Amino acid sequence: MEVIYQGLKEAVNLILSGNKEIWQITLLSLLVSGSATFISMLIGIPLGAMIGLGRFPARRFVISLINTGMAFPPVVIGLFVVIFLWRSGPLGFLNILYTPLAMLIAQVIIATPIVMGISISGIQSLPEGLKLQTLSLGASYPQMLWILIKEARLVLYGAIMAGFGAVISEVGAVMMTGGNIKGQTRTLTTAIVTETRIGHLEIAIALAIILLLLTFVINLILTHLQQKATDYTD
């Protein structure tokens, strides 16, 4: 309990003192994970909606692959990203390994199946006749897709929260692709691991508290938007 108490004190001190390194780590975590969530939303929601509405022979197989991707080990994703970005790899010429961009790529790959899978479920939960009704009123396919996405927005907000939660808390892929370089690619999660390894438990707890607060604030904002949409629907 004493360690936890000291960790709480350290967290307050780090936040109030405006520690440059802590704020740099926090902002990098928010930038990479926020960007990854946004990109996965742009990819996952439209594709998830199209797959959820589509009727094609391999549809169940594709959905099974997406559902598998939702539970794919992040460390394996990190490994494959490293292989592709390695100096001798197919994309080694880009020279972006151990940079925030490499971390972003890994997190997009982690979050996209999650957002896509939940989006598919959200679209499939809509009344079957809604699609036909929309088309019968003269809507084009893109217009119909947009209308159905708006109808399923409560579930889609949940998809965004799930995607963000998966990447902001990720360690393995981020450490492998970013290298946990101090001042460049160190995030809150990798900093917690580093401080724990060297025995700085108070600092590790302080960083964990900051991570939890950051996650809570982002989810509070998204939940507010989700519940606002609920009130509007009612």
Backbone torsions as a table, in degrees:
resi	resn	phi	psi	omega
1	MET	NA	-33.4	-179.8
2	GLU	-63.6	-39.2	179.7
3	VAL	-64.4	-42.2	179.7
4	ILE	-64.6	-41.9	178.9
5	TYR	-62.0	-44.4	178.4
6	GLN	-64.5	-35.7	177.3
7	GLY	-63.4	-40.7	177.0
8	LEU	-62.8	-44.4	178.0
9	LYS	-61.4	-43.0	-179.2
10	GLU	-64.4	-38.3	179.0
11	ALA	-62.2	-45.7	179.3
12	VAL	-62.0	-43.4	-179.7
13	ASN	-63.2	-43.4	-178.7
14	LEU	-64.9	-39.7	-178.8
15	ILE	-71.0	-46.5	-175.6
16	LEU	-74.6	-29.0	-178.2
17	SER	-78.3	-12.0	-179.1
18	GLY	66.6	37.5	179.6
19	ASN	-52.9	120.2	-173.7
20	LYS	-60.8	-43.9	-177.5
21	GLU	-65.3	-42.0	-179.0
22	ILE	-64.0	-43.8	179.7
23	TRP	-67.4	-34.2	176.9
24	GLN	-64.5	-43.9	178.5
25	ILE	-63.9	-43.7	-179.1
26	THR	-64.4	-45.2	-179.2
27	LEU	-65.7	-38.4	177.7
28	LEU	-64.3	-43.0	178.1
29	SER	-59.6	-46.0	-178.7
30	LEU	-66.9	-40.8	-178.8
31	LEU	-64.8	-49.2	-177.0
32	VAL	-67.6	-50.5	-177.1
33	SER	-68.8	-38.5	177.7
34	GLY	-64.7	-43.7	178.5
35	SER	-65.0	-41.6	179.0
36	ALA	-62.8	-41.0	178.4
37	THR	-65.3	-41.6	-179.6
38	PHE	-64.3	-44.7	179.5
39	ILE	-65.4	-42.5	179.2
40	SER	-64.7	-30.8	176.3
41	MET	-67.7	-43.8	179.6
42	LEU	-64.0	-32.9	-179.9
43	ILE	-86.8	-49.4	-168.5
44	GLY	-72.3	-38.6	-176.6
45	ILE	-69.1	-50.6	178.3
46	PRO	-63.3	-43.3	179.7
47	LEU	-65.5	-41.5	178.4
48	GLY	-61.9	-39.6	178.8
49	ALA	-65.9	-43.2	-179.4
50	MET	-66.1	-39.8	178.4
51	ILE	-69.1	-40.6	179.0
52	GLY	-62.4	-33.3	-179.5
53	LEU	-88.4	-23.6	-172.1
54	GLY	-70.6	158.6	175.1
55	ARG	-133.3	95.5	-179.1
56	PHE	-139.0	158.0	-170.9
57	PRO	-55.0	-41.8	-174.7
58	ALA	-94.9	20.2	-173.3
59	ARG	-59.1	-48.5	-178.9
60	ARG	-64.2	-36.6	178.4
61	PHE	-65.6	-43.0	179.2
62	VAL	-63.0	-44.6	178.4
63	ILE	-62.9	-36.7	176.7
64	SER	-63.5	-39.9	177.3
65	LEU	-63.9	-41.9	179.5
66	ILE	-65.1	-43.4	178.5
67	ASN	-63.6	-34.9	175.2
68	THR	-65.7	-40.3	178.6
69	GLY	-62.5	-28.2	178.6
70	MET	-64.1	-28.1	-178.2
71	ALA	-110.8	13.3	-177.6
72	PHE	-67.9	133.3	-178.4
73	PRO	-61.0	122.2	-179.1
74	PRO	-57.2	-32.9	-178.5
75	VAL	-66.3	-31.3	176.9
76	VAL	-70.5	-40.7	175.8
77	ILE	-60.3	-43.6	177.3
78	GLY	-59.3	-39.9	179.8
79	LEU	-61.8	-47.3	-178.5
80	PHE	-67.4	-36.7	176.2
81	VAL	-63.4	-42.2	178.0
82	VAL	-61.9	-43.8	179.8
83	ILE	-60.0	-42.9	-179.0
84	PHE	-70.5	-33.8	-176.9
85	LEU	-93.7	-5.5	179.3
86	TRP	-58.5	154.7	-176.5
87	ARG	-51.0	-38.4	-179.6
88	SER	-96.5	6.3	-178.5
89	GLY	-82.4	174.1	-178.2
90	PRO	-58.8	-32.6	-178.6
91	LEU	-112.2	19.7	-177.8
92	GLY	-62.8	-25.9	-179.6
93	PHE	-64.1	-19.1	179.2
94	LEU	-71.3	-25.8	177.3
95	ASN	55.7	48.4	-178.4
96	ILE	-116.4	3.7	177.7
97	LEU	-64.7	143.2	-176.8
98	TYR	64.6	38.9	173.6
99	THR	-131.2	163.3	176.4
100	PRO	-57.9	-30.6	179.6
101	LEU	-64.0	-40.3	177.3
102	ALA	-63.7	-40.5	177.1
103	MET	-63.0	-40.1	179.3
104	LEU	-61.9	-44.6	179.6
105	ILE	-59.1	-46.3	179.9
106	ALA	-61.9	-42.3	-178.0
107	GLN	-70.2	-33.7	175.8
108	VAL	-63.1	-42.5	179.3
109	ILE	-65.0	-33.9	178.4
110	ILE	-71.2	-45.4	-172.0
111	ALA	-79.4	-33.3	-173.1
112	THR	-59.0	-47.6	178.1
113	PRO	-61.4	-32.9	178.8
114	ILE	-65.5	-50.0	179.0
115	VAL	-62.7	-42.5	-177.6
116	MET	-65.9	-45.1	-178.3
117	GLY	-62.4	-44.4	179.1
118	ILE	-69.4	-34.2	177.0
119	SER	-63.5	-40.5	177.3
120	ILE	-59.6	-46.2	179.6
121	SER	-62.8	-39.8	179.9
122	GLY	-64.4	-43.5	179.6
123	ILE	-68.1	-40.7	-179.0
124	GLN	-68.1	-21.4	-179.5
125	SER	-79.4	-10.9	178.9
126	LEU	-72.7	153.3	177.7
127	PRO	-57.8	135.7	-177.3
128	GLU	-58.4	-36.2	-176.5
129	GLY	-73.3	-13.3	-177.1
130	LEU	-64.9	-40.1	178.3
131	LYS	-61.7	-48.7	-178.5
132	LEU	-65.2	-38.3	179.1
133	GLN	-63.9	-41.8	180.0
134	THR	-64.5	-43.6	179.4
135	LEU	-67.7	-35.1	-179.2
136	SER	-68.1	-21.7	178.5
137	LEU	-85.9	4.4	174.6
138	GLY	97.3	8.9	179.9
139	ALA	-72.9	142.0	173.2
140	SER	-75.9	171.0	-179.3
141	TYR	-60.4	-47.4	177.6
142	PRO	-59.5	-39.3	178.7
143	GLN	-65.7	-42.1	177.7
144	MET	-62.5	-41.2	179.3
145	LEU	-61.8	-43.4	-179.4
146	TRP	-65.2	-40.2	178.9
147	ILE	-63.7	-43.0	-179.0
148	LEU	-69.1	-35.4	176.7
149	ILE	-63.5	-40.8	177.4
150	LYS	-65.5	-36.5	178.7
151	GLU	-66.8	-30.8	-177.4
152	ALA	-98.2	16.0	-171.2
153	ARG	-62.6	-27.2	178.8
154	LEU	-62.5	-45.4	178.0
155	VAL	-68.3	-36.8	-177.0
156	LEU	-68.1	-34.0	172.8
157	TYR	-61.2	-39.5	176.2
158	GLY	-63.2	-36.4	177.8
159	ALA	-63.8	-41.8	179.4
160	ILE	-65.2	-43.1	178.6
161	MET	-62.7	-40.9	179.2
162	ALA	-65.5	-40.8	178.7
163	GLY	-64.3	-44.3	179.2
164	PHE	-64.5	-42.6	-179.9
165	GLY	-61.3	-34.8	-179.1
166	ALA	-69.1	-38.7	-174.3
167	VAL	-88.6	-33.1	-179.2
168	ILE	-68.3	-25.3	-178.4
169	SER	-98.8	3.1	-174.5
170	GLU	-76.9	143.1	-178.8
171	VAL	-120.1	-56.3	-169.7
172	GLY	-57.3	-54.3	-176.9
173	ALA	-64.6	-38.7	-180.0
174	VAL	-65.3	-42.3	-179.7
175	MET	-67.4	-38.0	-178.5
176	MET	-71.1	-42.4	-176.5
177	THR	-85.2	-27.8	-178.7
178	GLY	-97.1	-25.0	178.6
179	GLY	82.1	-2.7	178.6
180	ASN	54.2	46.8	-177.6
181	ILE	-84.9	123.7	-177.5
182	LYS	-60.6	129.4	178.5
183	GLY	82.5	-3.5	-178.0
184	GLN	-130.4	-53.2	-175.6
185	THR	-130.4	16.4	179.8
186	ARG	-82.6	126.1	178.7
187	THR	-108.7	177.9	-180.0
188	LEU	-61.2	-43.8	-177.3
189	THR	-67.2	-43.9	-179.2
190	THR	-71.4	-31.0	176.3
191	ALA	-67.0	-37.8	176.8
192	ILE	-61.3	-44.6	178.3
193	VAL	-61.5	-45.0	-178.4
194	THR	-63.0	-47.6	-178.4
195	GLU	-66.8	-33.5	177.5
196	THR	-67.5	-41.1	-178.9
197	ARG	-62.1	-35.8	-177.5
198	ILE	-92.5	4.9	173.5
199	GLY	88.5	8.7	177.8
200	HIS	-88.0	71.5	-173.5
201	LEU	-66.6	-35.6	-179.6
202	GLU	-62.5	-43.9	179.3
203	ILE	-66.9	-39.5	178.8
204	ALA	-61.3	-43.1	178.3
205	ILE	-65.8	-40.2	178.6
206	ALA	-60.8	-44.3	178.7
207	LEU	-64.8	-37.6	178.3
208	ALA	-63.8	-40.0	178.8
209	ILE	-65.0	-42.1	178.0
210	ILE	-62.6	-40.9	177.9
211	LEU	-62.0	-44.0	179.4
212	LEU	-64.7	-41.7	178.7
213	LEU	-64.1	-42.4	178.9
214	LEU	-62.0	-46.5	179.6
215	THR	-62.5	-41.2	179.8
216	PHE	-62.8	-44.7	-177.8
217	VAL	-63.2	-45.4	179.7
218	ILE	-62.9	-45.1	179.8
219	ASN	-69.0	-30.0	175.7
220	LEU	-63.5	-42.9	178.8
221	ILE	-64.2	-46.7	-179.2
222	LEU	-66.3	-38.1	177.9
223	THR	-65.6	-38.8	176.8
224	HIS	-60.0	-44.7	178.3
225	LEU	-64.2	-39.8	179.5
226	GLN	-64.0	-47.5	-178.4
227	GLN	-71.0	-29.5	174.6
228	LYS	-63.8	-39.9	176.9
229	ALA	-65.1	-35.1	177.3
230	THR	-64.1	-44.7	179.0
231	ASP	-62.3	-38.5	179.5
232	TYR	-67.0	-37.5	179.0
233	THR	-65.9	-41.9	-179.8
234	ASP	-66.3	NA	NA
